[in-house]
Amino acid sequence: MTGPFETEAEARQASSYRPGCDISAGNMADLLAAASGRELGAYDRRIIAWLAMWEPEAVAVVCGLIGRARRGGAS
């Protein structure tokens, strides 16, 4: 995930989800990748599972924000 995203189409393209695949599985993979290297508690995992049910475009934006925040950059 990168971003910032200007359009929903950009966010959709950045997502791991592809038509015909399980949306929550692709979203879960993206969210866990964004959280990689960080210790996760039970509540963290519960919220990640909840977010995995969102639209792939929304998850891509959340993952992009996490990634940019971890890098400390504005872009």
C-alpha positions, -999 to +999 in steps of 0.1 A: +000+000+000+012+035-007-009+065-013-019+092-008-048+082-030-067+107-051-094+084-063-113+052-053-099+036-084-063+042-072-071+027-038-088-003-054-057-009-076-035-009-045-056-035-027-046-072-028-083-080-035-090-093-070-125-100-083-135-136-077-114-138-045-125-137-009-126-100+000-119-105+037-089-127+030-073-101+007-081-074+032-067-094+061-035-100+042-031-062+035-039-053+071-015-078+086+012-067+062+006-031+074+010-042+110+040-065+104+067-063+129+044-050+156+031-070+185-007-075+183-030-081+212-064-099+211-083-067+207-059-055+179-066-088+161-104-084+167-103-049+151-082-061+122-108-089+115-135-062+117-117-039+093-111-069+069-149-069+063-148-034+048-145-025+012-110-032-003-107+005-012-112+016+024-088-010+037-062+002+011-065+037+024-061+026+061-031+005+052-016+033+032-020+057+061-004+031+085+025+026+061+031+063+056+029+070+093+054+042+100+078+057+075+073+091+091+069+107+057+042+131+044+037+112+011 
